[in-house]
Amino acid sequence: PTPPHRIILENGLNVGTMEGSLATSGSTVQGNFRLVVQEATNVPAGCRTLSVTWKKGVKAVSTGPAAVQEGCAEWDCALPISCVLSRSSAAHGQAQFEAKFCWLQVVCDGDTVLGHVQLDLSDFCDGEVHQRALQVWKGGQSSSALGSIRLRISIQALSSHGPSSFPGVSTAVGVASKPPLPSPQP
């Protein structure tokens, strides 16, 4: 039998020890990620503090409030995110995962939701640090009326000992998700 924290792909390739990061469970895999919220730009005037929160059921993790100065808020705050990823069919001997969307809520002054940011966690299962500049959306529309708020984040899949490397792991192709937006120009 396969040891509890080993992933063996369908072609028999041993991906390695994931120790809590991507421990297998049938056709699902537990994924742990480190999402660092770095800054928000184009924050509307009148917003004194800003926070970013990830919620899943009754669990929630937040950056806590950061002071807004000249339309910017900075945190450099890590949010631990855990989820169950579902395997999709393997292609060319590589494991793939179905889309797993994560929503970050952006809140002004502790009680006014300005909008949300969406990430597909299956895009980040390679153990690399990924940088993204993300547009905040409200009600399916851009926050343009609110000043086009943007979040700058980094995200990385983790094991219990730090960054994971997932040789032979790729994400599913053809899954609908919003591409990262280019970084704002000064």
Summary of the structure (lengths in Angstrom):
residues: 186
radius of gyration: 17.8
end to end distance: 56.3
largest distance: 59.9
contacts: 561
relative contact order: 0.23
helix: 4%
strand: 55%
